[in-house]
Amino acid sequence: METREAPPAHLLVKIESFSLFEKYQIEKYETEEFAAGEYKWKLIIYPNGDDNVGKDSGYVSVYLAMVDTCSQPVEINAVFSIFLFNHISGKYLSSLGRTRRFIGMKSKWGFSKFISKESLTDPSNGYVVGDKSCVFGAEVFVAKKEATTQFVSSRNVDIPYKRDWIIPNYSKIGYRWESEEFGAGGGKWRINLYPKGVYTKYTHVRIILCYLGYGRVEACFTVRMKDQVFDNEYEKSIKDCVFTTFSTEGLYKFMEIETMEDPKKGYIVNDSCLLQLEISSLKDVAE
């Protein structure tokens, strides 16, 4: 858990008289639906714990659930955080960003021991005020799968190809983060991110595109980093870049490390960032 001043981006819900849940043995509370990443969600709160940890376990359980997965079967990856407002400090207690796959058979993820009932209901902690009201919140960021329009068998095309990644635990990456291999234009690729550059003296985040195929390929591509607070994007592009057999090219000074790690900029939220690659053209070139 961590604390922050900025409110959650997608949901804030005030629950009046939280103590009445226990008094009237109400097992769970479901919020109204809210939208995030083109999908519908809701929070499910178990005031006395859920069946996974046993009723009256001493903990409040909180889960994020995707809504209506039966009528529209989906399978997505999302990084989410759950919040609890502290009325004394004016800040939010937040779970660290957790990445999970939401599918029809498993459309609910969260925390069976989000906070102890003792900590929540103790007025000196600031989570409940007045008549025992409290405020929960949520943020959900969806990593889109490959665009439905992809390169055909020939590489001599200029149809845009996009792919998104959620990179969790950014502060723990170390030297390099590597994506999985992915196919584009009949070839195999991978993207790497170096949060501290290549050497410690570097002041910029480095992002490179790796070609895992044979021959010479010319590509135009753009790398974007999502601003999760103000919903903007930072991007840089390379045009007419030639890749040879198993070679790498990229943005050696993509963004200043100081800017990337500044919490006010919004590129890292709950220790996670959102990276996008777009290849706007791709063609074979003569040796």
Secondary structure, DSSP 8 states (H G I E B T S, - for coil): -EEESS--SSEEEEES-THHHHHTT---EE---EEETTEEEEEEEETT--TTT-TT-SEEEEEEEES-TTTS--EEEEEEEEEEE-TTTS-EEE---EEEEEETTB-EEEEEEEEEHHHHH-GGGTS-BTTTBEEEEEEEEEE--S-SS---SSS-B---EEEEEEE--GGG-TT-EE---EEETTEEEEEEEETT-SSTT--EEEEEEEE-SSS-EEEEEEEEEEETTTTEEEEEEEEEEEE-TT-EEEEEEEEEHHHHH-TTT-SSBTTBEEEEEEEEEEEE---
